[in-house]
Amino acid sequence: MNASRLVARAPGRVNLIGEHTDYTGGLAMPMAIDRYIGIDAEPADRVRLRSDRFEDVAEFDLGAVVDDVTGWARFVAAVAAEVGGESGIDGTVTSDIPSGGLSSSAALELAVALALGFDGTPRDLARLARRAEHAATGVPTGIMDQLCIATARAGHASLIDCNTLAIEYVPVRADVAVVIEFVAPRTLVGSEYATRHDECLRAEAAIGPLRLATPADADTIADPTLRRRARHVTTENERVGAFAAALAAGDHVTAGEIMADGHRSLRDDFECSTEQMDQAVAGYLATPGVYGARMTGGGFGGCLVAWCDPDAVVTGTRVRPVGAAHRGPAPDVDGSST
Ligand code: GLA
């Protein structure tokens, strides 16, 4: 490999359970998946990246103001501003992460930061990428996506405490298939994500931090909308703990039921699903060999995730848990580098 090449690779993620809990410091359980964004570049005095997904080229001078940059280049510019180095990159971005719920933007942020020479811990990398996401989109997203992708362990899901950023890794057994299926396009920009975030803050003003509250506490909130939002978050935090225990015990039936409960809660209490998504999830739940299914990610469209017997006949794609974003090329199957 040419010594001056700057190569970085970051996986997408699928959230198994723990949706809309991260920005109130709750629990989530995502896993990084074997779908990647890769960057192959050379050092340069500005940033110039071509993409196999988008026609426009991300091109700007170091020190560019993020608000002056449009399209996917905005994410790149926001990361470059955060990394703040004196050297740019010139190269290509490739991606096989389906867009809409699998954190392709977080993967892009991490890959760009690594290619630009970010130097720090995986948690610092996740925090930097989250700040870049906020600068690029204005959406007040949590830390789950970036932290999962920065710290993932192959073969495992990550039980994340979004308050302390502590992570417990739980093996995903070979006798279960994690399946994703794209349902409908979506972007969180312009969605009700920010409204939900605000509603959670208002619920916290009534009963204190949601990460410490119980569903019984949530039921004391007078405003019916805020009560439902808080009920989702408090029951979802409980579901994450129960799901992690079921996963560790290899109890796929219980894990699947918890996922299906999580979907109902997102649909009825958090109101961030769509009719098309509900139908797709119902179709999975009625399929032999499917233990559970739910929308995954921020919602308002996007992808579903299903927990299935490996022999179940479903239309989605099986994904496998992989390790964290890294500099350098993909490791060979035997673990060595190409
Ligand atoms: C998006 C955000 C995450 C998280 C999820 C919902 O993926 O980027 O921080 O809030 O939505 O769980």
Residues whose N, C-alpha, C, O or C-beta is under 5 A from the ligand:
A	BS01	GLA	G18 E19 H20 T21 D22 T141 G142 I143 M144 D145 G297 G298
